Amino acid sequence: MYIAIDFDGTLTAKDTTELIAKVGYEDERRRTKLVPWELIVDSYLHDLEEFRDNWEKEPAQNGEDAGTRLLRYYKELEVVEKKSITRIEEAGVFRGITNVESALDIAARSTEFRPFAIDVLEAITKCERFQVQIVSVSWSGQFIRSSIKRESAAVEPEIISNELTVRSSTSTGSMTSLTPCAVRYRPRSDSQLYTSHDKLDFILKWTNGIHNWQSDGMYIGDSTGDLKPLITARWGIMIGDSTSLITALQKLGYTIVPYSQIASSTDEKVVYKLESWNQLLLYGPVKSILENCVLSFDISEKN
């Protein structure tokens, strides 16, 4: 069984982008020379609003229904994300940081995880019947790895994510590298992770095609940045209360069902909603497989 899991807002209690950004502003001498982070964020939000306004004025393409148009909207948001990355690179936010891996390790100490998230991650990564990947549009796989390691040295999931470019322990300022695992499953030579469509492309390379993903894949995410893998996996699972994700799913004709009802649901267009990570151990396919897995992890402790 393939299990792909988003990081920010899914495993974590909140987005960690700002924690990574702070690495570039930690040194006071650097900070005084950089564009304030607040201005970079404001520029991103302005671009996002402008993109939305222009999209609303643009007519649908020939033969395009509402659902197809909605998915195209989230795919084409890539232009906003790319522009933001270029802005940060040109500002030199991550350029010339020595011992950047150590700086990311320190920043990771402030990561807050959702209750039971690491417990569940530890359980499923110990079972040989699961293939597990963290799939994220985060800027730093090193940050993700350090955040998880800080909570549990036993958890070593593979990570498909972007990465800061580092040469001789010093960051170059480029944000277009990938984690080793992402390089292995890179669908194209120029592929990066910006949107949910990109996430799905990497996932399908990992699972050797859409058939394996649709028949034996589980995706867990919290936002519209997870939309495409959520609706294509056999088991699409959301966590949290993102109104934009719920609205998008409903527009696409999906029913949102409590995860506790996973065994009784017969609707093909369904996304399940986790109330807490420990529910994954109490219901559904993960519970069934774990019961037949030899583990040093006691599932009953989480009941």
C-alpha positions, 0 to 999 in steps of 0.5 A: 500500500502506498501512503503519501502525506503532506507536511505543512498543516497535515503532519504539522499544526501550522504552516512552517514556511516562516520558520524556514524563511527566518533562517535567512534573517537570523544574522543581524548583519544579513538582516539589515541588507535584505528586503523585509520578509513582510514585503516579500509576503505582501508581494506574493499576496498581491500577485495571488489576488491579481491572478484570481481577479484576472482568472475571474475575467477569463472565459472558460476554454472550449468544452471546459466544464466547471470542474475542469476549469477549477482544476486548471486554476489550481494548476496555473497557480504555478506562475504565482509560486514561481514568481515568488521563488524568483523574488526570494532568490533575487533578494538573496534571502538564502544566499551565502548562509554558512552551515545552513544545514545546522541553521535549518536543524535549529529552526526545526526545533520550533515545528509543532506537530498535530497530536498523534501525527508522529506516533502514526508515522512511526507505526506505518514506517515500521510496517513493510507492507506500507510504502510511505512518502512525505510529499511537500512543496516546502522549500527544504526537505532538510527542514522536514527531516530535522523536524521529524527526527527531533520528535522520533529518531525511529522515523525515517520516511522518504521525502519528496520535496524541494531543497535549498541549493547548498555547496560546501555547507553554504547555501547558494541562494538558489531554491531549485534543488530537490531532495535525493528521493525527489530526484529519483522520482522526478517525472521530467528533468525540469520538474519542481514542486509548486502545486498539487498537480506537481505532487501527483506527477511525482507520486505517479512516478513513485507508484509506477503509474496511475493504476497502482495509485488509484487501486492501492494509494492513500493520500493525506492532506489539508489544503487545496495544495493537495487537491489533485492527489486527494481526488485520484488516490483510492483513499483521499483523506483530509485533515483540518477544516480548510474551507477552500479545500472543502469548497473545491471538493464539493464543486468537483462533486465529492462528498466529505465523509468522516473517516470513522465511516470509511468501512461503510461508505459506498460513494465513489467520489468521496474524501474522508475527513480525519478528526485526529491522526490516531483515527488512522489506527482505529479504522480502515485499511491502515488498521487492518494491515497493521493488525497483521504486521509484526511491530514493536509498536503497540497500537492498543496504546493509541485506542 
